[in-house]
Amino acid sequence: MGRAKKAGLLRHAPTGPLSGTNAPGEGYALTLAQHECVSLHVPGVDHHDAVVGVALVAAKRASLAGRGPTIYDVRVALDVLGLRGDSAAPRAVFAGIAHSYVAQRRFVDAVTEDQLFPQS
């Protein structure tokens, strides 16, 4: 019998509304985002919501590449969300995403593959 496999390791991951794209080690993106965002301050945004948003976008980028998240995924997420340097990208709406799966799905689905993998 045994345990059920992790969703990121399934050959045929669940599809449909609100299912996302699974990857191995997605939780590690949150650890990386927490370390990278220690001094991050976004006016009017709860710090935990911002960190979760960064981690979600980083996990999406890693899953689209078919691998686990890296620090580079987190840095791309910070750039895409306009939270690092002098980025001209608009700041995303983070309110409450740390506590709502539906809000997280909407937030992540609003980020396109072209934004995550820009053509140089």
MDTraj code that builds the backbone (N, CA, C; nanometers):
import mdtraj as md
import numpy as np

residues = "MET GLY ARG ALA LYS LYS ALA GLY LEU LEU ARG HIS ALA PRO THR GLY PRO LEU SER GLY THR ASN ALA PRO GLY GLU GLY TYR ALA LEU THR LEU ALA GLN HIS GLU CYS VAL SER LEU HIS VAL PRO GLY VAL ASP HIS HIS ASP ALA VAL VAL GLY VAL ALA LEU VAL ALA ALA LYS ARG ALA SER LEU ALA GLY ARG GLY PRO THR ILE TYR ASP VAL ARG VAL ALA LEU ASP VAL LEU GLY LEU ARG GLY ASP SER ALA ALA PRO ARG ALA VAL PHE ALA GLY ILE ALA HIS SER TYR VAL ALA GLN ARG ARG PHE VAL ASP ALA VAL THR GLU ASP GLN LEU PHE PRO GLN SER".split()
xyz = np.array([
    [0.0819, -0.1182, 0.0000],
    [0.0000, 0.0000, 0.0000],
    [0.0868, 0.1253, 0.0000],
    [0.1274, 0.1805, 0.1116],
    [0.2168, 0.2958, 0.1147],
    [0.1430, 0.4280, 0.1179],
    [0.2230, 0.5325, 0.1271],
    [0.1680, 0.6676, 0.1320],
    [0.1412, 0.7201, -0.0082],
    [0.0516, 0.8178, -0.0153],
    [0.0252, 0.8848, -0.1419],
    [0.1459, 0.9700, -0.1782],
    [0.1793, 0.9739, -0.3058],
    [0.2922, 1.0552, -0.3513],
    [0.2572, 1.2031, -0.3431],
    [0.3605, 1.2843, -0.3267],
    [0.3424, 1.4288, -0.3258],
    [0.2921, 1.4723, -0.4628],
    [0.2070, 1.5737, -0.4623],
    [0.1469, 1.6195, -0.5881],
    [0.2515, 1.6589, -0.6916],
    [0.3617, 1.7189, -0.6491],
    [0.4664, 1.7615, -0.7419],
    [0.5406, 1.6458, -0.8060],
    [0.5275, 1.5264, -0.7507],
    [0.5975, 1.4102, -0.8043],
    [0.5072, 1.3193, -0.8867],
    [0.3797, 1.3535, -0.8970],
    [0.2867, 1.2726, -0.9751],
    [0.3121, 1.2912, -1.1235],
    [0.2972, 1.1854, -1.1988],
    [0.3123, 1.1976, -1.3441],
    [0.1974, 1.2767, -1.4034],
    [0.0803, 1.2576, -1.3500],
    [-0.0384, 1.3266, -1.4000],
    [-0.0965, 1.4094, -1.2864],
    [-0.0425, 1.5293, -1.2708],
    [-0.0864, 1.6178, -1.1630],
    [-0.2302, 1.6605, -1.1872],
    [-0.3037, 1.6915, -1.0810],
    [-0.4420, 1.7358, -1.0963],
    [-0.4499, 1.8603, -1.1836],
    [-0.5527, 1.8687, -1.2636],
    [-0.5733, 1.9861, -1.3484],
    [-0.7135, 2.0398, -1.3233],
    [-0.7397, 2.1567, -1.3738],
    [-0.8708, 2.2174, -1.3577],
    [-0.8595, 2.3481, -1.2824],
    [-0.9752, 2.4075, -1.2559],
    [-0.9738, 2.5360, -1.1865],
    [-0.9118, 2.5251, -1.0475],
    [-0.8328, 2.6224, -1.0129],
    [-0.7697, 2.6348, -0.8821],
    [-0.6725, 2.5225, -0.8488],
    [-0.6173, 2.4542, -0.9492],
    [-0.5236, 2.3455, -0.9193],
    [-0.3786, 2.3892, -0.9297],
    [-0.3490, 2.4911, -1.0072],
    [-0.2126, 2.5407, -1.0181],
    [-0.1201, 2.4445, -1.0893],
    [0.0089, 2.4707, -1.0801],
    [0.1117, 2.3862, -1.1389],
    [0.2018, 2.3395, -1.0260],
    [0.2024, 2.2111, -0.9995],
    [0.2785, 2.1584, -0.8871],
    [0.4252, 2.1365, -0.9232],
    [0.5108, 2.1495, -0.8239],
    [0.6535, 2.1237, -0.8421],
    [0.7084, 2.0641, -0.7130],
    [0.8164, 1.9895, -0.7237],
    [0.8763, 1.9355, -0.6013],
    [0.9359, 2.0475, -0.5163],
    [0.9147, 2.0415, -0.3876],
    [0.9779, 2.1365, -0.2961],
    [0.9228, 2.2764, -0.2992],
    [0.7946, 2.2938, -0.3324],
    [0.7397, 2.4287, -0.3386],
    [0.7474, 2.5011, -0.2048],
    [0.7389, 2.4293, -0.0952],
    [0.7469, 2.4916, 0.0361],
    [0.8802, 2.5590, 0.0617],
    [0.9827, 2.5118, -0.0058],
    [1.1156, 2.5717, 0.0093],
    [1.1166, 2.7152, -0.0424],
    [1.0278, 2.7473, -0.1350],
    [1.0197, 2.8842, -0.1857],
    [0.9854, 2.9814, -0.0733],
    [0.9022, 2.9373, 0.0210],
    [0.8673, 3.0236, 0.1339],
    [0.9889, 3.0489, 0.2227],
    [1.0685, 2.9458, 0.2467],
    [1.1912, 2.9621, 0.3257],
    [1.2859, 3.0597, 0.2573],
    [1.3052, 3.0424, 0.1272],
    [1.3926, 3.1330, 0.0520],
    [1.3393, 3.2757, 0.0540],
    [1.2077, 3.2909, 0.0372],
    [1.1477, 3.4244, 0.0362],
    [1.1616, 3.4912, 0.1723],
    [1.1467, 3.4143, 0.2797],
    [1.1620, 3.4717, 0.4132],
    [1.3033, 3.5260, 0.4338],
    [1.4025, 3.4533, 0.3867],
    [1.5416, 3.4987, 0.4013],
    [1.5708, 3.6193, 0.3125],
    [1.5183, 3.6187, 0.1930],
    [1.5459, 3.7269, 0.0977],
    [1.4687, 3.8549, 0.1319],
    [1.3564, 3.8414, 0.2016],
    [1.2692, 3.9556, 0.2291],
    [1.2785, 4.0058, 0.3726],
    [1.3866, 3.9736, 0.4422],
    [1.4007, 4.0141, 0.5824],
    [1.3826, 4.1645, 0.5980],
    [1.4442, 4.2429, 0.5129],
    [1.4362, 4.3885, 0.5264],
    [1.3327, 4.4515, 0.4324],
    [1.2505, 4.3693, 0.3693],
    [1.1487, 4.4197, 0.2774],
    [1.0384, 4.4915, 0.3548],
    [1.0051, 4.6110, 0.3119],
    [0.8942, 4.6847, 0.3710],
    [0.8141, 4.7471, 0.2582],
    [0.6900, 4.7054, 0.2465],
    [0.5998, 4.7617, 0.1465],
    [0.4938, 4.8402, 0.2220],
    [0.4896, 4.9718, 0.2040],
    [0.3929, 5.0533, 0.2783],
    [0.2493, 5.0043, 0.2577],
    [0.1776, 4.9873, 0.3683],
    [0.0383, 4.9466, 0.3618],
    [0.0155, 4.7986, 0.3372],
    [0.1229, 4.7190, 0.3391],
    [0.1106, 4.5748, 0.3145],
    [0.1705, 4.4996, 0.4318],
    [0.0959, 4.4016, 0.4825],
    [0.1460, 4.3151, 0.5886],
    [0.2684, 4.2394, 0.5364],
    [0.3732, 4.2343, 0.6181],
    [0.4981, 4.1705, 0.5759],
    [0.4766, 4.0243, 0.5369],
    [0.3967, 3.9527, 0.6136],
    [0.3715, 3.8110, 0.5851],
    [0.3008, 3.7940, 0.4506],
    [0.2054, 3.8815, 0.4186],
    [0.1379, 3.8757, 0.2888],
    [0.2374, 3.8964, 0.1754],
    [0.3295, 3.9914, 0.1916],
    [0.4291, 4.0174, 0.0875],
    [0.5223, 3.8978, 0.0684],
    [0.5673, 3.8383, 0.1780],
    [0.6571, 3.7224, 0.1691],
    [0.5865, 3.6048, 0.1029],
    [0.4622, 3.5802, 0.1406],
    [0.3860, 3.4708, 0.0796],
    [0.3666, 3.4968, -0.0695],
    [0.3371, 3.6204, -0.1070],
    [0.3210, 3.6539, -0.2492],
    [0.4471, 3.6280, -0.3286],
    [0.5602, 3.6672, -0.2743],
    [0.6889, 3.6430, -0.3405],
    [0.7139, 3.4931, -0.3541],
    [0.6881, 3.4187, -0.2473],
    [0.7097, 3.2738, -0.2495],
    [0.6197, 3.2056, -0.3519],
    [0.4954, 3.2488, -0.3613],
    [0.4025, 3.1887, -0.4569],
    [0.4487, 3.2092, -0.6008],
    [0.4913, 3.3305, -0.6315],
    [0.5373, 3.3589, -0.7679],
    [0.6668, 3.2837, -0.7966],
    [0.7558, 3.2751, -0.6988],
    [0.8802, 3.1994, -0.7164],
    [0.8507, 3.0513, -0.7391],
    [0.7557, 2.9961, -0.6641],
    [0.7182, 2.8554, -0.6808],
    [0.6570, 2.8313, -0.8179],
    [0.5789, 2.9268, -0.8670],
    [0.5201, 2.9124, -1.0009],
    [0.6303, 2.9093, -1.1062],
    [0.7273, 2.9978, -1.0930],
    [0.8369, 3.0006, -1.1905],
    [0.9131, 2.8684, -1.1899],
    [0.9420, 2.8170, -1.0716],
    [1.0143, 2.6900, -1.0608],
    [0.9328, 2.5752, -1.1187],
    [0.8034, 2.5735, -1.0918],
    [0.7200, 2.4641, -1.1407],
    [0.7093, 2.4668, -1.2919],
    [0.7034, 2.5859, -1.3513],
    [0.6984, 2.5949, -1.4969],
    [0.8286, 2.5460, -1.5604],
    [0.9386, 2.5585, -1.4856],
    [1.0677, 2.5090, -1.5338],
    [1.0858, 2.3606, -1.5019],
    [0.9932, 2.3030, -1.4241],
    [0.9986, 2.1615, -1.3918],
    [1.1024, 2.1239, -1.2877],
    [1.1245, 2.2139, -1.1920],
    [1.2244, 2.1883, -1.0881],
    [1.1811, 2.2546, -0.9587],
    [1.2569, 2.2333, -0.8549],
    [1.2305, 2.2985, -0.7273],
    [1.2758, 2.4433, -0.7306],
    [1.2283, 2.5261, -0.6372],
    [1.2620, 2.6683, -0.6354],
    [1.4058, 2.6961, -0.5921],
    [1.4601, 2.8049, -0.6438],
    [1.5938, 2.8512, -0.6086],
    [1.5850, 2.9991, -0.5681],
    [1.6946, 3.0500, -0.5170],
    [1.6999, 3.1912, -0.4788],
    [1.6770, 3.2816, -0.6004],
    [1.7163, 3.2343, -0.7177],
    [1.6984, 3.3135, -0.8399],
    [1.5504, 3.3282, -0.8748],
    [1.4705, 3.2261, -0.8447],
    [1.3259, 3.2365, -0.8650],
    [1.2674, 3.3433, -0.7733],
    [1.3153, 3.3489, -0.6508],
    [1.2687, 3.4496, -0.5553],
    [1.3070, 3.5891, -0.6039],
    [1.4258, 3.6044, -0.6538],
    [1.4699, 3.7362, -0.7022],
    [1.3916, 3.7800, -0.8256],
    [1.3607, 3.6864, -0.9139],
    [1.2766, 3.7190, -1.0297],
    [1.1377, 3.7597, -0.9813],
    [1.0848, 3.6877, -0.8824],
    [0.9530, 3.7215, -0.8272],
    [0.9535, 3.8631, -0.7694],
    [1.0582, 3.8985, -0.6971],
    [1.0688, 4.0336, -0.6420],
    [1.0692, 4.1380, -0.7535],
    [1.1392, 4.1093, -0.8631],
    [1.1436, 4.2015, -0.9763],
    [1.0071, 4.2114, -1.0449],
    [0.9439, 4.0972, -1.0684],
    [0.8137, 4.0949, -1.1360],
    [0.7097, 4.1722, -1.0549],
    [0.7163, 4.1589, -0.9236],
    [0.6202, 4.2260, -0.8370],
    [0.6587, 4.3702, -0.8065],
    [0.7735, 4.4147, -0.8568],
    [0.8157, 4.5527, -0.8373],
    [0.8612, 4.5831, -0.6963],
    [0.9208, 4.4844, -0.6299],
    [0.9608, 4.5026, -0.4908],
    [1.1104, 4.5154, -0.4712],
    [1.1858, 4.5155, -0.5786],
    [1.3318, 4.5201, -0.5664],
    [1.3861, 4.6262, -0.6604],
    [1.4766, 4.7060, -0.6115],
    [1.5439, 4.8049, -0.6951],
    [1.4488, 4.9122, -0.7453],
    [1.4802, 4.9630, -0.8624],
    [1.4015, 5.0704, -0.9229],
    [1.3070, 5.0167, -1.0285],
    [1.2451, 4.9057, -1.0009],
    [1.1550, 4.8428, -1.0967],
    [1.0359, 4.9328, -1.1251],
    [0.9975, 4.9375, -1.2511],
    [0.8825, 5.0183, -1.2911],
    [0.7526, 4.9382, -1.2841],
    [0.7617, 4.8108, -1.2467],
    [0.6422, 4.7263, -1.2403],
    [0.5498, 4.7755, -1.1294],
    [0.4199, 4.7723, -1.1538],
    [0.3267, 4.8148, -1.0484],
    [0.3269, 4.7163, -0.9318],
    [0.3041, 4.7668, -0.8145],
    [0.2973, 4.6797, -0.6967],
    [0.1659, 4.6017, -0.6999],
    [0.1755, 4.4735, -0.6803],
    [0.0573, 4.3872, -0.6814],
    [-0.0228, 4.4055, -0.5527],
    [-0.1454, 4.3644, -0.5578],
    [-0.2320, 4.3710, -0.4406],
    [-0.2082, 4.2458, -0.3570],
    [-0.1515, 4.2645, -0.2391],
    [-0.1143, 4.1536, -0.1525],
    [-0.2158, 4.1272, -0.0413],
    [-0.3071, 4.2185, -0.0178],
    [-0.3930, 4.2138, 0.1009],
    [-0.4600, 4.0781, 0.1214],
    [-0.4265, 4.0146, 0.2328],
    [-0.4925, 3.8929, 0.2751],
    [-0.4532, 3.7648, 0.2054],
    [-0.3533, 3.7674, 0.1171],
    [-0.3235, 3.6442, 0.0419],
    [-0.2606, 3.5365, 0.1292],
    [-0.2049, 3.5740, 0.2417],
    [-0.1435, 3.4736, 0.3283],
    [-0.2473, 3.3814, 0.3915],
    [-0.3733, 3.4210, 0.3886],
    [-0.4766, 3.3448, 0.4586],
    [-0.5921, 3.3003, 0.3707],
    [-0.5807, 3.3132, 0.2402],
    [-0.6901, 3.2754, 0.1509],
    [-0.6363, 3.2055, 0.0266],
    [-0.6707, 3.0780, 0.0119],
    [-0.6238, 3.0035, -0.1051],
    [-0.6793, 3.0627, -0.2345],
    [-0.8046, 3.1042, -0.2332],
    [-0.8648, 3.1626, -0.3532],
    [-0.7898, 3.2900, -0.3920],
    [-0.7577, 3.3738, -0.2943],
    [-0.6814, 3.4960, -0.3219],
    [-0.5417, 3.4619, -0.3735],
    [-0.4808, 3.3570, -0.3180],
    [-0.3491, 3.3142, -0.3661],
    [-0.3548, 3.2697, -0.5114],
    [-0.4565, 3.1918, -0.5478],
    [-0.4694, 3.1447, -0.6857],
    [-0.4860, 3.2619, -0.7806],
    [-0.5721, 3.3574, -0.7442],
    [-0.5920, 3.4760, -0.8290],
    [-0.4614, 3.5537, -0.8447],
    [-0.3905, 3.5686, -0.7343],
    [-0.2648, 3.6426, -0.7333],
    [-0.1632, 3.5774, -0.8263],
    [-0.1456, 3.4467, -0.8139],
    [-0.0470, 3.3743, -0.8946],
    [-0.0905, 3.3659, -1.0403],
    [-0.2178, 3.3442, -1.0638],
    [-0.2670, 3.3336, -1.2016],
    [-0.2552, 3.4650, -1.2777],
    [-0.2464, 3.5774, -1.2058],
    [-0.2316, 3.7080, -1.2706],
    [-0.0903, 3.7286, -1.3258],
    [0.0053, 3.6474, -1.2823],
    [0.1435, 3.6575, -1.3298],
    [0.1589, 3.5619, -1.4479],
    [0.2023, 3.6152, -1.5610],
    [0.2125, 3.5340, -1.6830],
    [0.3498, 3.4689, -1.6951],
    [0.3551, 3.3664, -1.7768],
    [0.4812, 3.2974, -1.8026],
    [0.5823, 3.3916, -1.8678],
    [0.5336, 3.4823, -1.9538],
    [0.6234, 3.5794, -2.0184],
    [0.6892, 3.6719, -1.9163],
    [0.6187, 3.7050, -1.8084],
    [0.6771, 3.7881, -1.7041],
    [0.7849, 3.7126, -1.6269],
    [0.7649, 3.5826, -1.6093],
    [0.8578, 3.5011, -1.5312],
    [0.9812, 3.4618, -1.6097],
    [0.9668, 3.4505, -1.7411],
    [1.0776, 3.4119, -1.8290],
    [1.0874, 3.5116, -1.9436],
    [1.1301, 3.6354, -1.9147],
    [1.1385, 3.7355, -2.0217],
    [1.2419, 3.6974, -2.1273],
    [1.2091, 3.7267, -2.2493],
    [1.3030, 3.7008, -2.3596],
    [1.4038, 3.8131, -2.3634],
    [1.5305, 3.7782, -2.3605],
    [1.6355, 3.8809, -2.3553],
    [1.6613, 3.9412, -2.4883],
])
top = md.Topology()
chain = top.add_chain()
for i, resn in enumerate(residues, 1):
    res = top.add_residue(resn, chain, resSeq=i)
    for name in ("N", "CA", "C"):
        top.add_atom(name, md.element.get_by_symbol(name[0]), res)
traj = md.Trajectory(xyz[None], top)
